[in-house]
């Protein structure tokens, strides 16, 4: 088995990146993305709904300019109070 913690992700920047967020069904992924990314161009698409309908997921795609940019937005999404999980 490969230990991925010992490998660094190699990307050529700028590149398109997709974050998947999981939220409670009463929240809106489009509004969350607007709150986080403000005027920065991004695309939001609905992904799935959990089997019991309690959670739903969205894909958020945007152009990231470097590794700091990519990890910064992952952290901001992870800390957002309405987001249950970021993948």
N, C-alpha and C positions, 0 to 999 in steps of 0.2 A: 504494500500500500504506500502511496506517496504522501509525505507529510507536507501539506500546502503551506504551513506556517514558516517553512524554511525557504520558500520561493517568493520572490517579489514579482508582482504583476507588472508585466512589461507592455506599455501602451505607447502609441505614437500620438502626441497631442498636437493640436486640438482634436478631439474625437467626440462622437455622439455617445452619451452614456444614458442608461436606463436604470432608474431606481424603482423598485416595487414597494409600495406602502400598503399596509394592512390596517384598516380602521374599523371602528364600530359602525354599524349600519346607519345610525342617525347622523353621521357626519358626511361631508361632501369632499371628495378628493380634489375636485376642481378648485374649491375655495381654499383648501389647505395649500395646494400648489401655488395659488395666487398669493397667499399670505407669505409663503417662504421665498418664492422666486421673484415676486413683485413684477417689475417691468422686463425682467430678463426673459428672452424668448424660450418657451418650453411647450411641450405637447403632453396632454394628459389623456389617457384612455382607460376606460373601465376594463378590469381584467376578469375577476371571478367573484362569486358570492359563496360563503361557507354553506355547508349542507343544511344547517339549521337557520341560516339567514342572519346570524348575529354579527358577522364580519363581512367586509367586502375589500377587494384589493384594486389598486390602480397602478398603472405604469406611468411614470413621469420621465420623459426623454428631454435631454437638453445637451447643448454643446459645452463640454468642459475644456478648459484651456491648459490645465496642468494637474498634477497629482494633488496639490494642496487644494485646488478648486474642487476637485472631485470628492476628496475626503471631508472638506469643510461642509459641503451640502449634505453629505451622508450624516454627519454629526448634527447639523441643524434639524434635519428631518427626524432623526432618532430622538432628539430632545423635545420635539413638538408634542404638546399635551394631548392632541387628538389622535396621534399615530400610535398604534399598538406595536408595530414591527416594521422595520425597513430591511429589505433584502437587496 
